[in-house]
């Protein structure tokens, strides 16, 4: 493969370029923003001001792709988790989970800048900033993409390539480009959540310390109360986010934001708030819905075209899924290139079909997590299995873990939520029986009695048939988790 154009210089585009550089002679990243010289937010990523936490799987893949990245982040000022704990606060109690490793915590902009600095050191990768792609160049006779048209200043330019990778993020125009060229695109799945969150940053004294690296507080019994997550990032900055779904948006004014923090009445957070200085007013972000664009189902997909990251599927950002899925897709891209050694004509179509299998469990889990709010609506071509049962099962398991101070069970729920382990590692007969013995299976039994879930007596091999049967290869084997 001679030349690849990547549209979008965010994290998905950068890690795709990093992987492709070993197989392509020339890679051009086209980015509409003028990129900052340092780790600062930019117009093309308005959500970058808000928290971006890597899940264990996303962190593991980035470390594999960029050896030493975690240490580099720490050396340049990222917050360290060493000797800290993650504190969770629920109405049923609190749970403190030790952080055994020295993991870096930082802003999206800080992480992106370090990745970009590494990627652009490769001689085969060039960056074209302040340039907006307007359309794809497609040869309809041969059904292949051979470049893009773009605007740079007052000039319209045509750039040719053997393959175009679309990594244009949450507000991708790929569907519009394909539709304009006459392609039929399947109806997307849409999860309407009316998500809103507000974030504020505070300066924390370098001379002080707290025993936790992240504090998470929520009250499922009061859905009108926003979830609160406080964490530390680079340069001794405390970051606090208030988030909620269903159109119950947290305040974006300083007085309203601080009032909510007081009403939440989290002693550990109140203690820290007495030591910090606000750096600016809170900033809000609103998302009506998220979308799974089923490009893999198109009857005709043009050769030489590939979509990755949010350009393929967007997720409810409050669950911290987006960067992890982009990393998983980059890992898939590397695996496929190792197997095939080249970007042949059908590579883009084959990648999308494989990437869809990665996206499906995360998309299902996103729907599970947001299930139950009356304002949440799920538009799908094929009904999703087991949403209600899985939602209640995971909530009961979480409550059980908190009440009995079981960090291992809590961690299991978290690893299932973040695509590290299969849902069937948690939702199975032994776990159901454990909840029964603890007197916490009542809501699950009610769903079964109402005919909304399969009776446990009919579960084969301890497996709940209402949970989708995703491939084991999409998840990390337990042996890796156990260090064997």
KASUL-V414704 format. One record per pair of residues at least 6 apart in sequence whose ideal C-beta (glycine too) atoms are under 6 Angstrom apart, sorted by the first residue. I is the first residue (numbers start at 0). J is the second residue. D is the distance in whole Angstrom. If there is no record, write none. Layout:
# KASUL-V414704
((I:J:D) (I:J:D))
This chain:
# KASUL-V414704
((0:23:5) (0:161:5) (0:342:4) (1:24:5) (1:161:5) (2:25:4) (2:160:5) (2:161:5) (3:19:6) (3:23:5) (3:26:5) (3:160:6) (3:162:5) (4:27:5) (4:147:6) (4:160:4) (4:163:5) (5:12:5) (5:15:6) (5:16:5) (5:28:5) (5:164:4) (5:166:6) (6:29:5) (6:132:5) (6:165:5) (6:167:5) (7:166:4) (7:167:5) (7:168:6) (8:28:5) (8:30:3) (9:168:6) (10:111:5) (10:325:6) (11:166:4) (11:307:5) (11:308:3) (11:325:4) (12:28:6) (12:166:4) (13:114:5) (13:115:6) (13:118:5) (14:329:4) (15:164:6) (15:166:6) (15:307:5) (15:329:6) (16:26:5) (16:28:6) (16:118:6) (16:124:5) (17:118:5) (18:329:5) (18:332:5) (18:333:5) (19:26:6) (20:26:6) (20:121:5) (20:123:5) (20:124:6) (22:336:5) (25:123:6) (26:123:6) (26:124:5) (27:125:5) (27:127:6) (28:126:5) (29:127:5) (29:130:5) (29:132:6) (30:128:5) (31:43:6) (31:131:5) (32:41:5) (32:42:6) (32:43:4) (33:128:5) (33:129:5) (34:128:5) (35:41:6) (38:108:5) (38:109:4) (38:112:4) (39:108:6) (40:47:5) (40:48:5) (40:108:5) (46:284:6) (47:107:4) (47:108:5) (48:282:5) (49:198:5) (49:284:6) (50:238:6) (50:240:5) (51:107:4) (52:319:5) (54:319:6) (54:323:5) (54:417:4) (55:419:6) (56:323:6) (56:418:6) (56:419:5) (57:322:5) (57:323:3) (57:326:5) (60:326:4) (60:330:5) (61:68:6) (61:326:6) (62:69:6) (65:117:6) (69:103:5) (72:103:4) (72:105:6) (73:79:6) (73:103:5) (76:233:4) (76:234:5) (77:103:4) (77:105:4) (77:233:5) (78:104:4) (78:231:4) (78:232:6) (79:101:6) (80:98:4) (80:102:4) (80:212:4) (81:101:4) (83:98:5) (83:211:6) (83:212:4) (84:95:5) (84:97:5) (84:210:6) (84:211:5) (85:96:5) (85:213:5) (86:95:5) (86:211:5) (86:214:5) (87:94:5) (87:215:5) (88:216:4) (88:265:6) (89:401:5) (90:218:5) (90:220:6) (91:398:5) (91:401:5) (91:402:5) (92:401:5) (92:402:6) (94:401:5) (94:409:6) (96:406:5) (98:212:6) (104:232:6) (105:232:5) (105:233:5) (106:232:5) (109:233:5) (118:124:6) (130:149:5) (130:151:4) (131:150:5) (132:147:5) (132:149:5) (133:148:5) (133:150:6) (134:148:5) (134:176:5) (135:144:5) (135:147:6) (135:176:5) (136:145:5) (136:146:4) (137:144:5) (137:180:5) (137:301:6) (138:145:6) (142:301:5) (143:301:6) (143:302:4) (143:303:5) (144:163:5) (144:301:5) (144:303:4) (144:304:4) (145:159:6) (146:158:5) (146:159:4) (146:160:5) (147:158:5) (148:157:5) (149:156:5) (162:303:5) (162:342:5) (163:304:6) (164:305:5) (165:173:5) (165:306:5) (165:310:5) (166:307:5) (166:308:5) (166:310:6) (167:310:5) (168:309:5) (169:309:5) (169:313:5) (171:310:4) (173:306:6) (173:310:6) (174:184:6) (177:184:6) (185:293:5) (185:296:5) (186:380:6) (187:290:5) (187:291:6) (187:292:5) (188:291:4) (188:379:5) (189:288:5) (189:290:5) (189:378:4) (190:289:5) (190:366:6) (190:377:5) (191:288:4) (191:376:4) (192:244:4) (192:315:6) (192:369:5) (192:375:5) (193:245:6) (193:246:4) (193:374:6) (194:244:5) (194:286:5) (194:315:6) (195:248:3) (195:285:5) (196:240:5) (196:242:4) (196:284:6) (197:241:5) (197:249:4) (197:251:5) (197:281:5) (197:283:5) (198:240:5) (198:282:6) (199:239:5) (199:256:6) (199:281:4) (200:236:5) (200:238:6) (200:278:5) (201:237:4) (201:275:4) (201:277:5) (202:276:5) (202:278:6) (203:235:5) (203:237:5) (203:275:5) (204:274:6) (205:235:5) (207:274:6) (209:271:6) (213:230:4) (214:229:4) (214:268:6) (215:228:5) (216:227:5) (216:265:5) (217:226:4) (218:224:5) (223:247:6) (225:241:4) (225:242:6) (225:243:4) (225:249:5) (226:242:5) (227:241:6) (227:263:6) (228:240:5) (229:239:5) (229:268:6) (230:238:6) (231:237:6) (232:238:5) (237:275:5) (241:249:4) (241:259:6) (242:317:5) (244:369:6) (244:372:6) (245:372:4) (245:374:4) (246:374:6) (250:256:5) (251:281:5) (251:283:4) (253:280:5) (256:281:4) (289:313:4) (289:314:6) (289:315:5) (290:313:5) (291:312:5) (291:362:5) (294:306:6) (294:351:5) (295:351:4) (295:352:5) (295:355:4) (300:348:5) (302:344:4) (304:347:5) (305:347:4) (305:350:6) (307:328:5) (308:325:4) (312:358:5) (314:320:4) (314:321:5) (314:365:5) (315:365:5) (318:368:6) (320:361:5) (324:361:6) (327:357:5) (328:354:5) (331:353:6) (360:469:5) (361:418:5) (363:383:6) (363:467:6) (364:416:6) (366:377:6) (366:383:6) (366:386:6) (367:386:6) (367:389:5) (367:390:5) (369:375:5) (370:386:5) (370:390:4) (371:390:6) (384:465:6) (384:467:5) (385:465:4) (385:466:5) (387:451:6) (388:446:6) (388:452:4) (388:465:5) (391:442:5) (391:443:6) (392:426:5) (393:412:6) (395:434:6) (395:439:5) (396:412:5) (397:412:5) (399:437:6) (399:439:5) (400:408:4) (400:409:4) (411:425:6) (414:420:5) (415:422:6) (415:425:5) (419:475:5) (420:474:6) (421:474:5) (422:466:5) (423:462:6) (423:466:6) (426:463:5) (426:466:5) (427:461:5) (428:458:5) (428:461:4) (431:455:6) (434:440:4) (446:452:5) (447:454:6) (452:465:5) (453:464:5) (453:465:5))
